[in-house]
Amino acid sequence: MRRADASGPGFKRYMISVLFGSLVALLISLLLLIPLSALILAGVLDEGLSGFVLIVIVAASSLAGGIISAGRAGGRWLLVGLAEGIMLMIWFGVIGLLFYDRFVPSENGLELLLASVAGGVLGGRIAAPKGRSSRARKARK
């Protein structure tokens, strides 16, 4: 009989990694979006450029969150990165619902979703170890 613990791979471990990575990505994106909004309000940046910069910031923060969550999970890197990107968009939706009476992604909703998911998947791929696993090498010998 196999004993289930927190150190072994399992759904709980993956989900904790996804939650942690998505919260880190949310923190990174908020820390980058606050100065961006201040620059737009000051008139330094054009407001039309803000949509593109927003997508880049979300993709970069999702990439960092994907690397962190996939590195912590220790397996299923692409699925963990994908889940992290989706979870980051869920966090944005929850924040939108808290501060406004509804969450309606108007201009860049689909682009933000795709940037978040692509960043998470790419982060999961970057966190994956290179080469074959040690189990495959042992079986080959």
N, C-alpha and C positions, 0 to 999 in steps of 0.2 A: 504494500500500500504506500503510495507516494504522499508525502507530507507537503501540503501547500504552505508556502511562506512568502514573505514579501521580497525575498532575494531572487526567487525564481521568476521566469517570464510568465506573465499572465495579464489578463485584461485589466486588473486593478493597477498594476505597475505601469502599463501603457497609458492608462487614462490619467494617472497622477502626473506622468511625464508630459502628456499633452496639455493638461491644465497649467502646469508650471511654465512650460514653454510659451503658451499663449498669453499668460499674464506678464511674462518678461517682454514678449513682443508688444503687448499693449502698453506697457510702461515705456519702452523705447520709442514707440510711435507717438505717445503723448509728449514725451520730452522733446521730440523733434518737431511736433506740430505746434507747440506753444510758441517757440520763437518764430516759426513761419507765420502764424497768425498775427504776431506782434509786428513783423516786418510788413505784412499786407496792410494792417491798420495804420502804420506809420507812412505808408505810401512808397516804401522802398521797392517793393515787388508789385508787379501788375496783378490784378485780381484774376485775369484770364489765365495766367500761368499757374495759379494755385491748384487747379485740378490735376495737372501733370505732376507737379511736385508732390501732391498728396498721394498719388498712385505710386510714385517712386519711394516715398517714405514708408508706405504700408508694405510694399514689396520687400524693402530692405529690413524692416523690423520683423516681418514674417520669416524672412530668410534666417535672421539671427535666432528667432524663436524655434524654427525648425531644426536648426543645428543643435540647440540646447535640448529640446525635447527628444530628438532622435538619439542624441548622445546619452541621455539619461535612460532611455528605454532599453537600449542594448539589443534591439532586434526589430524587425519589420519597419525599417527606416522610412520607406516611402509612405506606408500607411500612417505612420505616426506623424510625418511631416504634413500629409494631406489633412489629417484630423486637426493638427495644430492650426493650419491655415483657415479651416472652416470654423474652428473655435474662436479664432481671433475676430472673424466677422460676426460671430454670435455676440462676443463681448462688445463690439461696436454697436450692434443692434440694441443690446441691453442698456448701454449708456445713452443711446439715442432715445430710448423709451423713458429712461429716468429723467432726462432733462427736457424732453418735449412730450407732448401728449400722444405722439405717434412716431413711428420710425418709417420714413419713406425715403429710400435712397433715390434722389432725383437725377442728378447729372451723371455721376460716375459710379453708380451702384454696381453694375455688372463688371466694370473695369476694376473696381476695388475688390470684388469677390475673386476675380481671376488673378489679380496681382497677389492677393493674400494666399490663395491656394498654390499658385505657382511658386511663390517664395517659400512656403512651407515644404513643398515637395522637393524643391531644389536644395533646401537646407537639410532635409532628410537624406538626400543623395550625397551631399557633401559629408555628412556625418557617418555614412556607411564606411566600414573598413575596406581597404583596397585589397584585391586579390581574393583567393579562396579562403574559406573558413578553415580552422584547424581540424575540424571534424572531417571535412572532405579530403584534406591532405593525409590524415591518418588512415582513412578508408582506402586511399589510392596506394599506399605503401604496403 
